[in-house]
Amino acid sequence: MTTTFWPTISAALRNTVHTARAPMAWHPASLLMSRFGFGIEAMTRADLAHYGLDGWWQFQLSFSRGAGAGYAGHAGVAAQGPLLTQSPAQVRAWLAANGNEYGWEAMDQLTRVTLGLQAWSRGQVYETAVDFFANHLNVANHSDGVWTTRHTMDRDVIRRYALGSYTDMLLASARNPAMLRYLSLASSTKSAINENYGRELLELHTVGIGNYTEADVQNSARILTGRSLDADFNYLYKPERHWVGPIKVMGFSHANDSAATGEAAGDAYLRYLASHPATAKRLAQKLCVRYVSDTPSPTLVAELARIYLQTGTQIAPMLLAILRSTEFWGSRGAKVRRPAENLIATVRVLGVQPGTPSKSLQHLHWMSSSVGNVPLDWSPPNGYPDVAGAWRSSGSLLNLWSYHRGLVQNWYGGFAPFDPATLYGAVKPTTSGEAIAKLCIRLTGTRFPLAHEQALQTFLGEPASTPIASSRLRWYLTHLIPLILDAPQHALR
């Protein structure tokens, strides 16, 4: 891939003012953190200024594989998920001891911690990759049968391998108790084969529709029989349940002649699927849709698929290839944030902090619920859609506009008090018009079209030349900021 933008982008990121008026002329840092993060905030600005783009990328990888791995990206948030470190049996025992053996507290904790890490972890590349693969290998949180196990899918599969090997992730998912219950593999036996997991493995997790037959689905289900759970909902291979006999799925074949070696046969099949060119192309397409545009070019998709196969199914090199592509740097305006992303981006760009994490995370949970986009809660196995047309909802939009005001105007308990004047930065504007321009850039990464800035001046009821000391912004600042956040520019990823 061409890397035209790469040598110059680090210098551009250091610029603090971007004055172009074209609707899609964006500050590079805003583009970077709306795609490889959940929105830009002060810490990211400081990291980019300190490390430069290349150093920032290396910091993101090292942080997410070290100090920020798993749930460690923010200590205060991680402390709100004590059950997430527990085994299924320990979770069930805790629930029983607290009066509700079948309660959903572990799943609630997973939701709240996920939202908190998206909002406040420094490991933003990691969190976007976690979000992507949680949808790609979707197991619906708050669904029947996974109340003690859903967190293990997040902890032991998605977060463990989000920036590692997809082969390892797929192998782990095929032994995960939540996945096995959600797609019925745990109950599939040689005498009563359930095709659910075998089909979704082909259709959603790997090669995609059009690359397999119904016979392939049947054999996919057969070779994976025997993968089950013990009484405490831990993974257990049960050879007596494994279907024995020759297996052929697409280009894969295996003698599968022993129940004792059936688990290894299944692993060989999973490795075949993970390394298949169709899987490479499908993952590349989906990653480009997540990070670049709803309609990425075949050239970029093909390049990512090549890198995936060349690196032995490694995920991080694919993300780096996106970051280095001219298509990425020219794609601002080509993606729309999901509603919960809009909410989290608002928290981040305002710099709102979790004063009392338990309360602030509860607020984020019900806010994301009211806009129809609670992370991990998509019921079907295909994960939340990631294209603009799926998120056209006037109800969600009105709720988001309300939350913009609430966060700016300190309506909600649990968050640290927000001072709107901090958005001006170190250099205070001298006029009302300069303040509006500065706020638009700070909050959305771009100057607004002249007519839109004039509309904001009309809202203030004063000319742009009004000195800041006598401007109505003294009283209206907490009303102006939400209007800027309500604009389409903030709704774009």
MARMI-84321 format. One line per field, with one value per residue (C-alpha): residue number from 1; residue in three letters; chain; x, y, z. Coordinates in steps of 0.2 Angstrom, whole numbers, plus 5000, padded with zeros to 4 digits. Example, Ala and Ser with C-alpha at 12.3 -4.5 7.8 and 13.67 -1.06 7.14 Angstrom:
BEGIN
resi	(1, 2)
resn	(ALA, SER)
chain	(A, A)
px	(5062, 5068)
py	(4978, 4995)
pz	(5039, 5036)
***
This chain:
BEGIN
resi	(1, 2, 3, 4, 5, 6, 7, 8, 9, 10, 11, 12, 13, 14, 15, 16, 17, 18, 19, 20, 21, 22, 23, 24, 25, 26, 27, 28, 29, 30, 31, 32, 33, 34, 35, 36, 37, 38, 39, 40, 41, 42, 43, 44, 45, 46, 47, 48, 49, 50, 51, 52, 53, 54, 55, 56, 57, 58, 59, 60, 61, 62, 63, 64, 65, 66, 67, 68, 69, 70, 71, 72, 73, 74, 75, 76, 77, 78, 79, 80, 81, 82, 83, 84, 85, 86, 87, 88, 89, 90, 91, 92, 93, 94, 95, 96, 97, 98, 99, 100, 101, 102, 103, 104, 105, 106, 107, 108, 109, 110, 111, 112, 113, 114, 115, 116, 117, 118, 119, 120, 121, 122, 123, 124, 125, 126, 127, 128, 129, 130, 131, 132, 133, 134, 135, 136, 137, 138, 139, 140, 141, 142, 143, 144, 145, 146, 147, 148, 149, 150, 151, 152, 153, 154, 155, 156, 157, 158, 159, 160, 161, 162, 163, 164, 165, 166, 167, 168, 169, 170, 171, 172, 173, 174, 175, 176, 177, 178, 179, 180, 181, 182, 183, 184, 185, 186, 187, 188, 189, 190, 191, 192, 193, 194, 195, 196, 197, 198, 199, 200, 201, 202, 203, 204, 205, 206, 207, 208, 209, 210, 211, 212, 213, 214, 215, 216, 217, 218, 219, 220, 221, 222, 223, 224, 225, 226, 227, 228, 229, 230, 231, 232, 233, 234, 235, 236, 237, 238, 239, 240, 241, 242, 243, 244, 245, 246, 247, 248, 249, 250, 251, 252, 253, 254, 255, 256, 257, 258, 259, 260, 261, 262, 263, 264, 265, 266, 267, 268, 269, 270, 271, 272, 273, 274, 275, 276, 277, 278, 279, 280, 281, 282, 283, 284, 285, 286, 287, 288, 289, 290, 291, 292, 293, 294, 295, 296, 297, 298, 299, 300, 301, 302, 303, 304, 305, 306, 307, 308, 309, 310, 311, 312, 313, 314, 315, 316, 317, 318, 319, 320, 321, 322, 323, 324, 325, 326, 327, 328, 329, 330, 331, 332, 333, 334, 335, 336, 337, 338, 339, 340, 341, 342, 343, 344, 345, 346, 347, 348, 349, 350, 351, 352, 353, 354, 355, 356, 357, 358, 359, 360, 361, 362, 363, 364, 365, 366, 367, 368, 369, 370, 371, 372, 373, 374, 375, 376, 377, 378, 379, 380, 381, 382, 383, 384, 385, 386, 387, 388, 389, 390, 391, 392, 393, 394, 395, 396, 397, 398, 399, 400, 401, 402, 403, 404, 405, 406, 407, 408, 409, 410, 411, 412, 413, 414, 415, 416, 417, 418, 419, 420, 421, 422, 423, 424, 425, 426, 427, 428, 429, 430, 431, 432, 433, 434, 435, 436, 437, 438, 439, 440, 441, 442, 443, 444, 445, 446, 447, 448, 449, 450, 451, 452, 453, 454, 455, 456, 457, 458, 459, 460, 461, 462, 463, 464, 465, 466, 467, 468, 469, 470, 471, 472, 473, 474, 475, 476, 477, 478, 479, 480, 481, 482, 483, 484, 485, 486, 487, 488, 489, 490, 491, 492, 493)
resn	(MET, THR, THR, THR, PHE, TRP, PRO, THR, ILE, SER, ALA, ALA, LEU, ARG, ASN, THR, VAL, HIS, THR, ALA, ARG, ALA, PRO, MET, ALA, TRP, HIS, PRO, ALA, SER, LEU, LEU, MET, SER, ARG, PHE, GLY, PHE, GLY, ILE, GLU, ALA, MET, THR, ARG, ALA, ASP, LEU, ALA, HIS, TYR, GLY, LEU, ASP, GLY, TRP, TRP, GLN, PHE, GLN, LEU, SER, PHE, SER, ARG, GLY, ALA, GLY, ALA, GLY, TYR, ALA, GLY, HIS, ALA, GLY, VAL, ALA, ALA, GLN, GLY, PRO, LEU, LEU, THR, GLN, SER, PRO, ALA, GLN, VAL, ARG, ALA, TRP, LEU, ALA, ALA, ASN, GLY, ASN, GLU, TYR, GLY, TRP, GLU, ALA, MET, ASP, GLN, LEU, THR, ARG, VAL, THR, LEU, GLY, LEU, GLN, ALA, TRP, SER, ARG, GLY, GLN, VAL, TYR, GLU, THR, ALA, VAL, ASP, PHE, PHE, ALA, ASN, HIS, LEU, ASN, VAL, ALA, ASN, HIS, SER, ASP, GLY, VAL, TRP, THR, THR, ARG, HIS, THR, MET, ASP, ARG, ASP, VAL, ILE, ARG, ARG, TYR, ALA, LEU, GLY, SER, TYR, THR, ASP, MET, LEU, LEU, ALA, SER, ALA, ARG, ASN, PRO, ALA, MET, LEU, ARG, TYR, LEU, SER, LEU, ALA, SER, SER, THR, LYS, SER, ALA, ILE, ASN, GLU, ASN, TYR, GLY, ARG, GLU, LEU, LEU, GLU, LEU, HIS, THR, VAL, GLY, ILE, GLY, ASN, TYR, THR, GLU, ALA, ASP, VAL, GLN, ASN, SER, ALA, ARG, ILE, LEU, THR, GLY, ARG, SER, LEU, ASP, ALA, ASP, PHE, ASN, TYR, LEU, TYR, LYS, PRO, GLU, ARG, HIS, TRP, VAL, GLY, PRO, ILE, LYS, VAL, MET, GLY, PHE, SER, HIS, ALA, ASN, ASP, SER, ALA, ALA, THR, GLY, GLU, ALA, ALA, GLY, ASP, ALA, TYR, LEU, ARG, TYR, LEU, ALA, SER, HIS, PRO, ALA, THR, ALA, LYS, ARG, LEU, ALA, GLN, LYS, LEU, CYS, VAL, ARG, TYR, VAL, SER, ASP, THR, PRO, SER, PRO, THR, LEU, VAL, ALA, GLU, LEU, ALA, ARG, ILE, TYR, LEU, GLN, THR, GLY, THR, GLN, ILE, ALA, PRO, MET, LEU, LEU, ALA, ILE, LEU, ARG, SER, THR, GLU, PHE, TRP, GLY, SER, ARG, GLY, ALA, LYS, VAL, ARG, ARG, PRO, ALA, GLU, ASN, LEU, ILE, ALA, THR, VAL, ARG, VAL, LEU, GLY, VAL, GLN, PRO, GLY, THR, PRO, SER, LYS, SER, LEU, GLN, HIS, LEU, HIS, TRP, MET, SER, SER, SER, VAL, GLY, ASN, VAL, PRO, LEU, ASP, TRP, SER, PRO, PRO, ASN, GLY, TYR, PRO, ASP, VAL, ALA, GLY, ALA, TRP, ARG, SER, SER, GLY, SER, LEU, LEU, ASN, LEU, TRP, SER, TYR, HIS, ARG, GLY, LEU, VAL, GLN, ASN, TRP, TYR, GLY, GLY, PHE, ALA, PRO, PHE, ASP, PRO, ALA, THR, LEU, TYR, GLY, ALA, VAL, LYS, PRO, THR, THR, SER, GLY, GLU, ALA, ILE, ALA, LYS, LEU, CYS, ILE, ARG, LEU, THR, GLY, THR, ARG, PHE, PRO, LEU, ALA, HIS, GLU, GLN, ALA, LEU, GLN, THR, PHE, LEU, GLY, GLU, PRO, ALA, SER, THR, PRO, ILE, ALA, SER, SER, ARG, LEU, ARG, TRP, TYR, LEU, THR, HIS, LEU, ILE, PRO, LEU, ILE, LEU, ASP, ALA, PRO, GLN, HIS, ALA, LEU, ARG)
chain	(A, A, A, A, A, A, A, A, A, A, A, A, A, A, A, A, A, A, A, A, A, A, A, A, A, A, A, A, A, A, A, A, A, A, A, A, A, A, A, A, A, A, A, A, A, A, A, A, A, A, A, A, A, A, A, A, A, A, A, A, A, A, A, A, A, A, A, A, A, A, A, A, A, A, A, A, A, A, A, A, A, A, A, A, A, A, A, A, A, A, A, A, A, A, A, A, A, A, A, A, A, A, A, A, A, A, A, A, A, A, A, A, A, A, A, A, A, A, A, A, A, A, A, A, A, A, A, A, A, A, A, A, A, A, A, A, A, A, A, A, A, A, A, A, A, A, A, A, A, A, A, A, A, A, A, A, A, A, A, A, A, A, A, A, A, A, A, A, A, A, A, A, A, A, A, A, A, A, A, A, A, A, A, A, A, A, A, A, A, A, A, A, A, A, A, A, A, A, A, A, A, A, A, A, A, A, A, A, A, A, A, A, A, A, A, A, A, A, A, A, A, A, A, A, A, A, A, A, A, A, A, A, A, A, A, A, A, A, A, A, A, A, A, A, A, A, A, A, A, A, A, A, A, A, A, A, A, A, A, A, A, A, A, A, A, A, A, A, A, A, A, A, A, A, A, A, A, A, A, A, A, A, A, A, A, A, A, A, A, A, A, A, A, A, A, A, A, A, A, A, A, A, A, A, A, A, A, A, A, A, A, A, A, A, A, A, A, A, A, A, A, A, A, A, A, A, A, A, A, A, A, A, A, A, A, A, A, A, A, A, A, A, A, A, A, A, A, A, A, A, A, A, A, A, A, A, A, A, A, A, A, A, A, A, A, A, A, A, A, A, A, A, A, A, A, A, A, A, A, A, A, A, A, A, A, A, A, A, A, A, A, A, A, A, A, A, A, A, A, A, A, A, A, A, A, A, A, A, A, A, A, A, A, A, A, A, A, A, A, A, A, A, A, A, A, A, A, A, A, A, A, A, A, A, A, A, A, A, A, A, A, A, A, A, A, A, A, A, A, A, A, A, A, A, A, A, A, A, A, A, A, A, A, A, A, A, A, A, A, A, A, A, A, A, A, A, A, A, A, A, A, A, A, A, A, A, A, A, A, A, A, A, A)
px	(5000, 5005, 5010, 5009, 5002, 5014, 5030, 5020, 5006, 5016, 5020, 5002, 4996, 5006, 4996, 4984, 4973, 4966, 4957, 4950, 4932, 4928, 4916, 4927, 4944, 4948, 4962, 4972, 4971, 4952, 4951, 4964, 4955, 4937, 4943, 4957, 4948, 4932, 4935, 4949, 4953, 4967, 4977, 4977, 4982, 4997, 5002, 5002, 5012, 5024, 5027, 5022, 5011, 5024, 5028, 5010, 5006, 5020, 5014, 4996, 5002, 5014, 5001, 4987, 4999, 5006, 5000, 4983, 4979, 4962, 4953, 4968, 4967, 4959, 4960, 4944, 4934, 4942, 4937, 4919, 4920, 4926, 4916, 4925, 4940, 4930, 4927, 4909, 4907, 4913, 4901, 4887, 4892, 4893, 4876, 4868, 4877, 4869, 4852, 4850, 4859, 4852, 4855, 4863, 4876, 4891, 4884, 4879, 4897, 4904, 4893, 4898, 4917, 4916, 4908, 4921, 4936, 4930, 4928, 4943, 4957, 4972, 4973, 4960, 4967, 4964, 4947, 4941, 4949, 4940, 4923, 4926, 4930, 4916, 4904, 4912, 4912, 4896, 4889, 4874, 4877, 4861, 4855, 4848, 4861, 4877, 4874, 4889, 4900, 4898, 4912, 4924, 4921, 4926, 4941, 4948, 4945, 4942, 4953, 4966, 4969, 4961, 4978, 4986, 4982, 4965, 4969, 4972, 4956, 4945, 4952, 4949, 4931, 4927, 4931, 4923, 4908, 4898, 4900, 4896, 4880, 4875, 4877, 4872, 4888, 4888, 4873, 4878, 4881, 4885, 4867, 4859, 4869, 4865, 4871, 4870, 4888, 4895, 4885, 4889, 4907, 4907, 4894, 4900, 4916, 4926, 4924, 4906, 4891, 4894, 4910, 4902, 4888, 4874, 4885, 4899, 4888, 4883, 4901, 4907, 4894, 4900, 4918, 4915, 4904, 4911, 4915, 4905, 4904, 4906, 4894, 4902, 4901, 4920, 4925, 4926, 4929, 4918, 4925, 4909, 4899, 4911, 4905, 4918, 4921, 4929, 4925, 4927, 4923, 4927, 4946, 4948, 4948, 4952, 4950, 4942, 4944, 4945, 4934, 4949, 4958, 4942, 4946, 4963, 4953, 4942, 4957, 4965, 4948, 4948, 4965, 4961, 4946, 4956, 4970, 4958, 4959, 4940, 4942, 4956, 4946, 4930, 4940, 4949, 4932, 4925, 4940, 4940, 4921, 4925, 4940, 4939, 4922, 4905, 4912, 4931, 4940, 4944, 4963, 4964, 4954, 4965, 4981, 4974, 4970, 4987, 4995, 4984, 4989, 5007, 5009, 5000, 4983, 4990, 4978, 4989, 4998, 4981, 4977, 4994, 4991, 4975, 4983, 4997, 4985, 4980, 4962, 4961, 4968, 4956, 4940, 4934, 4915, 4914, 4909, 4895, 4896, 4885, 4874, 4884, 4900, 4893, 4889, 4907, 4915, 4905, 4912, 4930, 4930, 4923, 4935, 4922, 4929, 4922, 4920, 4911, 4914, 4900, 4887, 4895, 4895, 4877, 4873, 4882, 4874, 4856, 4861, 4867, 4851, 4840, 4849, 4847, 4866, 4872, 4889, 4888, 4869, 4865, 4854, 4857, 4875, 4880, 4884, 4879, 4879, 4892, 4885, 4876, 4859, 4857, 4857, 4844, 4833, 4825, 4822, 4840, 4845, 4834, 4841, 4859, 4855, 4848, 4864, 4875, 4866, 4866, 4885, 4889, 4877, 4882, 4865, 4871, 4878, 4894, 4904, 4917, 4911, 4914, 4920, 4916, 4929, 4943, 4938, 4946, 4963, 4978, 4974, 4958, 4949, 4947, 4930, 4914, 4917, 4935, 4927, 4914, 4928, 4939, 4925, 4920, 4938, 4941, 4924, 4923, 4940, 4934, 4928, 4910, 4903, 4902, 4883, 4883, 4895, 4883, 4868, 4878, 4881, 4863, 4859, 4870, 4862, 4878, 4891, 4907, 4917, 4910, 4924, 4924, 4924, 4907, 4900, 4884, 4895, 4897, 4880, 4877, 4892, 4884, 4870, 4881, 4893, 4878, 4873, 4890, 4889, 4872, 4879, 4882, 4901, 4901, 4890, 4904, 4917)
py	(5000, 5018, 5028, 5045, 5053, 5044, 5054, 5071, 5066, 5067, 5085, 5089, 5081, 5094, 5108, 5115, 5125, 5120, 5134, 5127, 5129, 5115, 5104, 5088, 5097, 5089, 5090, 5073, 5069, 5070, 5058, 5046, 5045, 5044, 5028, 5020, 5026, 5031, 5050, 5062, 5069, 5078, 5062, 5057, 5074, 5073, 5056, 5061, 5077, 5067, 5051, 5057, 5045, 5031, 5031, 5033, 5017, 5007, 5014, 5008, 4991, 4989, 4997, 4985, 4970, 4975, 4987, 4990, 4972, 4964, 4976, 4985, 5000, 5010, 5005, 5014, 5006, 4988, 4989, 4990, 4972, 4960, 4946, 4947, 4939, 4924, 4907, 4902, 4892, 4907, 4919, 4907, 4905, 4923, 4926, 4913, 4920, 4937, 4930, 4927, 4912, 4916, 4935, 4945, 4955, 4948, 4953, 4970, 4972, 4967, 4980, 4994, 4990, 4989, 5006, 5013, 5007, 5014, 5031, 5031, 5019, 5025, 5009, 5015, 5005, 4989, 4995, 4997, 4980, 4972, 4980, 4974, 4956, 4956, 4959, 4947, 4933, 4939, 4931, 4941, 4948, 4948, 4932, 4915, 4903, 4913, 4923, 4915, 4913, 4928, 4937, 4922, 4925, 4943, 4940, 4924, 4926, 4943, 4953, 4940, 4940, 4956, 4962, 4945, 4930, 4927, 4908, 4908, 4918, 4906, 4891, 4899, 4903, 4885, 4880, 4895, 4890, 4905, 4902, 4884, 4888, 4902, 4892, 4876, 4867, 4861, 4850, 4843, 4825, 4811, 4805, 4822, 4834, 4852, 4862, 4879, 4882, 4873, 4884, 4901, 4896, 4895, 4909, 4922, 4918, 4913, 4911, 4918, 4914, 4907, 4897, 4881, 4869, 4862, 4846, 4856, 4863, 4846, 4840, 4856, 4851, 4833, 4836, 4848, 4836, 4832, 4850, 4852, 4858, 4851, 4854, 4870, 4877, 4874, 4868, 4849, 4838, 4822, 4809, 4798, 4812, 4814, 4808, 4797, 4795, 4803, 4822, 4834, 4852, 4863, 4859, 4851, 4833, 4822, 4803, 4808, 4789, 4791, 4799, 4801, 4812, 4821, 4837, 4838, 4835, 4849, 4860, 4856, 4861, 4877, 4881, 4877, 4889, 4903, 4902, 4901, 4915, 4918, 4921, 4933, 4943, 4943, 4949, 4962, 4968, 4970, 4979, 4991, 4994, 4997, 5009, 5016, 5017, 5008, 5005, 5002, 4999, 4982, 4987, 4990, 4975, 4964, 4971, 4968, 4950, 4948, 4954, 4943, 4927, 4933, 4936, 4920, 4928, 4942, 4956, 4971, 4972, 4973, 4988, 4996, 4994, 5003, 5017, 5019, 5019, 5035, 5029, 5030, 5047, 5053, 5045, 5057, 5059, 5041, 5033, 5036, 5033, 5020, 5029, 5022, 5028, 5046, 5045, 5039, 5051, 5065, 5060, 5059, 5076, 5085, 5077, 5072, 5060, 5047, 5055, 5040, 5026, 5015, 5029, 5036, 5018, 5015, 5031, 5026, 5009, 5016, 5030, 5017, 5007, 5022, 5024, 5006, 5002, 4993, 4986, 4967, 4966, 4962, 4947, 4938, 4930, 4942, 4957, 4975, 4982, 4995, 5005, 5021, 5015, 5004, 5018, 5030, 5033, 5050, 5043, 5039, 5055, 5065, 5055, 5059, 5077, 5077, 5068, 5081, 5094, 5084, 5080, 5098, 5105, 5092, 5084, 5067, 5062, 5051, 5061, 5074, 5092, 5098, 5116, 5121, 5135, 5121, 5118, 5134, 5127, 5137, 5152, 5161, 5167, 5186, 5187, 5178, 5172, 5166, 5156, 5148, 5143, 5136, 5126, 5118, 5113, 5106, 5097, 5090, 5092, 5105, 5122, 5123, 5130, 5149, 5148, 5136, 5147, 5162, 5152, 5149, 5168, 5171, 5159, 5170, 5186, 5195, 5198, 5188, 5203, 5204, 5205, 5189, 5199, 5206, 5191, 5182, 5166, 5171, 5164, 5154, 5143, 5128, 5130, 5133, 5118, 5105, 5113, 5110, 5092, 5090, 5094, 5080, 5083, 5075, 5061, 5055, 5042)
pz	(5000, 4997, 5013, 5006, 5023, 5035, 5034, 5037, 5049, 5065, 5062, 5057, 5074, 5083, 5076, 5089, 5077, 5060, 5052, 5035, 5033, 5021, 5029, 5028, 5032, 5049, 5061, 5059, 5078, 5077, 5063, 5071, 5088, 5081, 5072, 5082, 5098, 5105, 5103, 5107, 5124, 5133, 5137, 5119, 5114, 5126, 5121, 5102, 5106, 5116, 5106, 5088, 5078, 5076, 5095, 5099, 5090, 5098, 5115, 5111, 5108, 5122, 5135, 5129, 5130, 5147, 5160, 5151, 5146, 5150, 5162, 5168, 5157, 5171, 5189, 5195, 5181, 5184, 5202, 5197, 5190, 5203, 5196, 5180, 5187, 5194, 5187, 5183, 5198, 5209, 5201, 5204, 5222, 5224, 5217, 5228, 5243, 5239, 5237, 5218, 5211, 5194, 5194, 5181, 5191, 5182, 5165, 5172, 5178, 5161, 5153, 5165, 5164, 5145, 5144, 5157, 5148, 5131, 5140, 5151, 5146, 5138, 5127, 5114, 5100, 5110, 5115, 5097, 5093, 5108, 5102, 5084, 5089, 5102, 5088, 5076, 5088, 5096, 5111, 5117, 5135, 5146, 5137, 5143, 5149, 5150, 5167, 5175, 5159, 5147, 5155, 5151, 5133, 5135, 5147, 5140, 5121, 5115, 5127, 5127, 5108, 5101, 5095, 5093, 5082, 5075, 5075, 5093, 5096, 5086, 5094, 5111, 5106, 5101, 5119, 5128, 5139, 5135, 5116, 5118, 5127, 5116, 5100, 5107, 5104, 5122, 5119, 5102, 5102, 5090, 5091, 5092, 5082, 5083, 5068, 5076, 5080, 5065, 5053, 5062, 5062, 5043, 5040, 5053, 5061, 5046, 5027, 5025, 5015, 4997, 5002, 5008, 5006, 5017, 5017, 5024, 5038, 5043, 5043, 5052, 5066, 5067, 5069, 5083, 5094, 5111, 5116, 5131, 5149, 5166, 5181, 5185, 5167, 5163, 5146, 5145, 5130, 5131, 5119, 5121, 5113, 5098, 5081, 5073, 5054, 5039, 5037, 5023, 5024, 5009, 5006, 5023, 5026, 5041, 5045, 5062, 5066, 5085, 5098, 5109, 5096, 5091, 5100, 5090, 5074, 5078, 5082, 5065, 5056, 5066, 5060, 5042, 5043, 5052, 5038, 5023, 5010, 5011, 5030, 5027, 5014, 5025, 5041, 5030, 5023, 5040, 5048, 5033, 5036, 5055, 5053, 5035, 5027, 5024, 5006, 5007, 4991, 4985, 4984, 5003, 5007, 4996, 5004, 5022, 5017, 5010, 5027, 5037, 5028, 5027, 5046, 5051, 5055, 5066, 5069, 5074, 5057, 5048, 5059, 5055, 5037, 5038, 5048, 5035, 5020, 5011, 5010, 5029, 5030, 5016, 5023, 5036, 5035, 5028, 5045, 5057, 5075, 5083, 5097, 5111, 5103, 5101, 5120, 5124, 5112, 5121, 5138, 5131, 5121, 5136, 5148, 5160, 5173, 5184, 5201, 5208, 5196, 5202, 5199, 5183, 5175, 5180, 5171, 5155, 5156, 5156, 5143, 5131, 5134, 5130, 5113, 5109, 5109, 5125, 5121, 5119, 5120, 5101, 5102, 5085, 5083, 5069, 5081, 5080, 5062, 5058, 5043, 5044, 5037, 5052, 5065, 5058, 5073, 5078, 5096, 5099, 5091, 5103, 5118, 5113, 5112, 5129, 5136, 5127, 5138, 5153, 5153, 5149, 5162, 5176, 5178, 5183, 5199, 5199, 5186, 5192, 5190, 5172, 5169, 5151, 5151, 5150, 5132, 5127, 5132, 5137, 5126, 5129, 5114, 5112, 5103, 5103, 5085, 5089, 5104, 5093, 5080, 5094, 5102, 5085, 5082, 5099, 5100, 5082, 5074, 5061, 5058, 5054, 5037, 5039, 5038, 5053, 5063, 5059, 5066, 5082, 5083, 5080, 5095, 5106, 5099, 5096, 5082, 5080, 5085, 5102, 5115, 5125, 5142, 5137, 5127, 5132, 5132, 5151, 5153, 5137, 5136, 5143, 5131, 5116, 5118, 5117, 5101, 5093, 5100, 5092, 5074, 5061, 5063, 5081, 5075, 5063, 5067)
***
